[in-house]
Amino acid sequence: MKVMKKTILLLAAAALMCACGPDREHILKVYNWSDYMDVTAIEEFEEWYEEQTGEPVKVILQTFDINETMLSKIEKGQEDFDVVCPSDYIIERMLKKDLLLPIDRNYGDTPDYISENLSPFITSCFDKFEGGGKNANDYAVGYMWGTVGIIYNPKYVTDEEASTWDIFRNPKFEGKLFMKEDARDVFSQIIIFLHHDELERGEITMDELMHDSSDEAIAEVEAFLNEVKPLVAGWEADFGKDQMILERGWVSLNWSGDGVWARDQAAPQGVDLKFSFPKEGFTLFFDGWVIPKYAKNPKAASYWINFMNRPDIVIRNVIETGYVSCNAAPEVLEAFSDDSYEPIDVSYFFGPDATAVRTDPVLYPKRSDIERAGLQHDWGDRSQALIEMWSHVKGDNANAVTAIVIGAVLLGGLGFAAYKRFSKKRGKKHRK
């Protein structure tokens, strides 16, 4: 059904592109991650936009799976996308390269859902983006966010063992460790671990550490990864959480959205999975809506961003994708409160009254956890050094355990795959 729905959308987009001609001012071209919104909201936006402005609009949705693929098209001016959803470090890069237009939030009589509902925590994080003198909040509006942490199986791993990134050096878990196939996210967690003593003593700040792209820092992380490599069962883009559900893996460096998805899928099979925020610290990630420099319809793009912050649309998108919205409307808080959880302090996100909220602590970490979190930054030209280090570590010699795991994924688990087809998938593959 999802494939058919996507095919219909792409055919409709192709027909519109052929037919739009001089009517481009009534076309809104949206470039988003695959499966990253409730697509039924598109038609609703078209109707809402005409009600608010008196002008018709048709939305063309195109999708990408890698930040750099999207950026390349924007950078070369090959595509006149009107609104795009890049990740944090790419927003920084686009700002530095003057590839974005400021978002006009003068909506006339239409409510400004962004100003009303965007979490101040998100705004404060976007204030820290580096944009060559530009404030990211003028050019980007947060869409979804999450954290990096550890998925683990408490049947084999204690809470104490899972409370530190040092678990990846523990020989007890040889062949049961999965490392995310993401150089940036892995590097950031390891550099935090290697310098946690300095962080604790106040000799270095988290922000300074997240800016460190020196040869020395890269060499430190490379040495750590070479040490743990013999223990790692696989470097994975998406199959690690499945291996956790099947109990072929016991520990996985992963994203919070994948952690919740794996936990929820494992429970009906009698497998208990948990997610930890290591005590040394960890990183956050964000995706946000921006309007590229070459946009042909920035007005409709700004209304789209506003519409994406309407509480009912936010709730639908969160349910569809499994990610956490940057929106902190009271309706969102109510929708994702759950009496099965213990009360936690999420006032940093929802405001001063949210000091004892019953909600999922993986999706909304409590204040004491979020205080250990850092924000990654674009490395610019130094990104190549990171890529080269990653290539050195992984090499061409995937170990035997990796081969066995991949074979199991390809040849086995048919019943599990059938089960998964009917469940909503949390987590994306795009943190590259």
Secondary structure, 3 states (H helix, E strand, C coil): CHHHHHHHHHHHHHHHHHHHHHHHHHEEEEEEECCCCCCCHHHHHHHHHHHHHCCCCEEEEEEECCHHHHHHHHHCCCCCCCEECCEHHHHHHHHHCCCEECCCCCCCCCCCHHHHHECHHHHHHHHCCCCCCCCHHHHEEEEEEEEEEEEECCCCCCCCHHHCHHHHHCHHHCCCEEEECCHHHHHHHHHHHHCHHHHHHCCCCHHHHHCCCCHHHHHHHHHHHHHHHHHEEEEECCCHHHHHHCCCCCEEEEEHHHHHHHHHHHHHHCCCCEEECCCCCEEEEEEEEEEECCCCCHHHHHHHHHHCCCHHHHHHHHHHHCCEECECCHHHHHHCECCCCCEECCHHHHCCCCCCEEECCCCCCCHHHHCCEEECCCCHHHHHHHHHHHHHHHCCCCCHHHHHHHHHHHHCCHHHHHHHHCCCCCCCCCCC
